[in-house]
C-alpha cells in the first residue's frame, strides 16, 4: 500500500523505521506521507528547508483534491 501511494501506510512505515532506530529513513517516509496529503507532520525533527518543502507539497496535494463538484457535495452534507 505504501508503494501504491497510501499516505497512512507511509506514515506507518515511518513509525516502524523509527522504532528500529532508522530515523533518517523514518523521516523520509513521513515526508513522502505529507507530500501525499497526510496531515500531522511536525517540525523539529527535520531541517527547516525539508519542513518548508514538505508543507508546500502538502498544500499542493490538498489543492489538487479541490474541485467545484467536491465543494458542492461538501456544502450539501453540511445542510443535512
N, C-alpha and C positions, 0 to 999 in steps of 0.2 A: 504493500500500500504506500509506503514511503517513496519508493521509486516511482510509483504512479502519480505522485504529486499530492498526496494527502497531508495537509499541514499538521494534523494531530498525530499522525504516525511519525512524522519527522520529529515532533516535539518528544514523543515517547522514546525515540531513539536517542535524543539528546539526554534524556534522564538516565537511560541505561548507560550511555557512554560516560556521563558524569559520575555515576556511582562506581564505574570501573576505573575512575581516575584519569580518563582520557578527556580532559577539559577542553583542549583545543578542538577536538573532533565534536564534542558536545556543543560547543559554541557554534560551529559551522552548521550543525543540524538545526539549531534554534534560529539561526539567521535565515536558512532556507525556509523554515516553517513560517517565519514572519513575512518573508517575501511572498509566500503563497497565500497570505491573508490571516494567519493565526495571530490573535491578539494576546497580549500579556508579556511581550518581550520587554525586558527592562535593562536600563543602562547600569553600568557599574562593573560588569564582568568583561565587557568588550571595550575597544577603543572608541573614542568619540566619533572618529571617522566611520568605523563599522556601524555604530549605532545610528548615525545620521543617514547613512546609505540604506540601512535596513528600514528606517522609518519612511524614507522616500519610497522605497519599493513596496512597503506595506500599504502606503496611501495609494500608490498606483494600482495595486491589486484590489483595493476597496473601490476605487473609482471605476475599474474595469467591470465590476459586478453591478454597477448602477445602470438603470435603463428606465425609460418612461413607463414601460409595462410593469416593471418591478415596483416602482414608486406608486403606481396606480393600485396595484394589488395590496401593497402595504397600507395605503390610505383606506382601502375597502375593509381590511381587517380591523383597523382602529375604530371604524364606525360600529362594527358588530359588538 
